[in-house]
């Protein structure tokens, strides 16, 4: 399941801004670091300017990263077998 922009909910807790992403009915919290990116070799990274992106840019990035992460994880799992 890929997130849509309507699946993001903002919540403010002091200066800390977090978002809750609903994935298959389960809440996943995102902070200012944004989503985790899986690299080709299985390394992990985040988007350095996530906190500067607009909501529309973040929603688009989530969709793209989600698809790419799924593809990369499938390839990595296939290599392990």
ABEGO torsion letter per residue (X at the ends): XBBBAAABBBBBBEABBBBBBBBGGBBBBBBAAEBBBBBAAGBBBBBAAAAABBAAAAAAAAAAAAAAAAAAAAAAAAAAX
